[in-house]
Amino acid sequence: MLQILFVLTICAALCTALLAGNFFAFSAFFLRALGGLTAERGIVAMQATVAAIKAPAFLVLFFGTALLCLALGATALFNWREAHAHFAFAGAALFLIGGFAVTLLRSVPLNNVLLAASPDAEDARDQWRRYRRAWLRWNHVRAVTTLLACTCFMLALAEIGMPF
């Protein structure tokens, strides 16, 4: 059982690392680059990005990570006396609340509003500015919490040790 837990924790650490890197890239330079475009071009570029992110590779990574976190969080509750369980539970909670839930409850609704926006509308500049400000704020939350989740999973691995 410890070998399976070890492998699942490695997978969770790697998946959260990939997602944290993705969120960081959006915060650090991608949305800043789009902010340098006219509102019309920025809206069109972000609409294309939102459509592209729905590719199977990202969706499998994103939802698969959530399932891994659910499994590790539940397992941690049953092994609470083990030192690794606290780190695994914290990592699962950080991702599920800060990465997964924020995406579904904040980022996706903002993206849906942007997808319905017309880049040629009179208020496009204001829409774009409001979108970027709100989306970036919540994306920072996703980046930080997902990176912290990855860190917790690595600490859990250190506590588990090499079970092979």
Order of alpha helices (4+ residues) and beta strands (2+ residues): alpha-alpha-alpha-alpha-alpha-alpha-alpha
